[in-house]
Amino acid sequence: MRFNKITNISGRQYAFPDIERRANGSVTHFTMIKNYPVQGFATGDVTPAVLNEFHKRLKPLKSVLINTVHDSAVADIHPDEEKEVLQIVADLNDNLVDLIEDVYKVRMNVPLLLEAKIGPNWLDTKDV
């Protein structure tokens, strides 16, 4: 029986029902088969885990997580809390591999990095 699906380490499944093996041994949709589990884990599993932890760490503050865009978080930072929020981002950065291991029981062997930009609006942000 052929299932034509891949299950990633978090249990997320990707189905490829119309995949076919070619005469030369290669398969159709090879790029999708390679990329979906990796990209899906990054955006569908890692990003939500980091966002959840970020949200938890913001709870004692007046600053709040207000939106997400793909793999980015948008927070409304109280003017008196800029340094605290940037420290939260730095602390998360220092512990990303451990966070993912705690949540998914897998040790990441690829670099993970959070970047922070700050500004009064999206047009006028600066890297920090």
C-alpha positions as CSV (number, residue, x, y, z in Angstrom):
1,M,0.0,0.0,0.0
2,R,1.3,3.4,-0.9
3,F,0.5,6.4,1.3
4,N,2.4,9.1,-0.6
5,K,2.7,11.2,2.5
6,I,5.4,12.5,4.7
7,T,5.1,13.1,8.4
8,N,7.5,15.7,10.0
9,I,8.8,15.6,13.5
10,S,5.9,17.5,15.0
11,G,3.4,15.0,13.4
12,R,2.3,17.4,10.6
13,Q,1.6,15.4,7.5
14,Y,2.0,16.3,3.9
15,A,0.2,14.3,1.2
16,F,1.4,13.9,-2.3
17,P,-1.4,11.7,-3.9
18,D,-0.3,12.2,-7.5
19,I,3.4,11.5,-7.2
20,E,4.8,9.1,-9.7
21,R,8.2,7.5,-10.1
22,R,9.7,8.2,-13.5
23,A,11.6,5.6,-15.6
24,N,14.9,7.1,-14.5
25,G,14.1,6.6,-10.8
26,S,13.4,10.2,-10.0
27,V,10.0,11.3,-8.7
28,T,7.5,14.0,-9.7
29,H,7.1,16.9,-7.3
30,F,10.6,16.3,-5.9
31,T,11.1,19.9,-4.8
32,M,7.8,20.0,-3.0
33,I,8.6,16.7,-1.2
34,K,12.0,18.1,-0.1
35,N,10.8,21.6,0.9
36,Y,7.3,21.2,2.4
37,P,8.4,19.4,5.6
38,V,11.3,21.8,6.3
39,Q,9.3,25.0,5.5
40,G,6.2,23.6,7.2
41,F,8.1,22.9,10.4
42,A,9.7,26.4,10.4
43,T,6.5,28.3,9.8
44,G,3.8,25.9,11.1
45,D,5.6,24.6,14.2
46,V,8.7,26.7,15.2
47,T,7.1,30.1,14.6
48,P,4.0,29.4,16.7
49,A,6.2,27.9,19.6
50,V,8.3,31.1,19.6
51,L,5.3,33.4,19.4
52,N,3.7,31.5,22.3
53,E,6.8,32.0,24.4
54,F,7.1,35.6,23.4
55,H,3.5,36.2,24.4
56,K,4.0,34.5,27.8
57,R,7.0,36.7,28.5
58,L,5.1,39.9,27.6
59,K,2.2,39.1,30.0
60,P,3.6,41.0,33.0
61,L,4.2,44.1,30.8
62,K,2.0,46.7,29.2
63,S,3.5,45.8,25.8
64,V,1.5,43.3,23.8
65,L,1.7,41.0,20.8
66,I,-0.8,42.4,18.3
67,N,-0.3,40.6,15.0
68,T,1.8,38.1,13.0
69,V,2.8,38.2,9.4
70,H,4.2,34.9,8.0
71,D,7.1,34.3,10.4
72,S,7.1,37.7,12.0
73,A,5.6,39.0,15.2
74,V,4.3,42.6,15.6
75,A,4.2,43.9,19.1
76,D,2.9,47.2,20.4
77,I,5.7,48.3,22.7
78,H,4.9,50.6,25.6
79,P,7.5,53.5,25.4
80,D,8.8,52.7,28.9
81,E,9.3,49.0,28.1
82,E,11.5,49.1,24.9
83,K,14.6,47.8,26.7
84,E,12.7,45.1,28.5
85,V,11.0,43.8,25.3
86,L,14.3,43.9,23.4
87,Q,15.8,41.9,26.3
88,I,13.0,39.3,25.9
89,V,13.9,39.0,22.2
90,A,17.6,38.6,23.1
91,D,16.8,36.0,25.8
92,L,14.6,34.1,23.3
93,N,17.4,34.2,20.8
94,D,19.9,32.8,23.3
95,N,17.5,29.9,24.1
96,L,15.8,29.1,20.7
97,V,17.3,25.7,20.3
98,D,16.4,24.7,23.9
99,L,12.8,26.1,23.4
100,I,12.3,24.0,20.3
101,E,13.8,20.9,22.0
102,D,11.4,21.4,25.0
103,V,8.3,21.7,22.7
104,Y,9.1,19.1,20.0
105,K,11.7,16.9,21.7
106,V,14.2,17.5,18.8
107,R,17.5,19.2,18.9
108,M,17.8,21.6,16.0
109,N,21.1,21.5,14.1
110,V,20.5,24.6,11.9
111,P,21.0,28.2,13.0
112,L,17.9,29.9,14.4
113,L,17.8,33.6,14.8
114,L,15.3,36.2,15.8
115,E,15.7,39.7,14.4
116,A,14.2,42.8,15.9
117,K,13.1,46.1,14.3
118,I,11.5,48.9,16.1
119,G,9.8,52.1,15.0
120,P,6.7,54.2,15.2
121,N,5.2,52.3,12.2
122,W,6.3,49.6,9.7
123,L,7.7,52.2,7.2
124,D,10.0,53.8,9.8
125,T,11.5,50.7,11.5
126,K,15.2,50.3,12.3
127,D,17.2,47.1,13.0
128,V,18.1,46.9,16.7
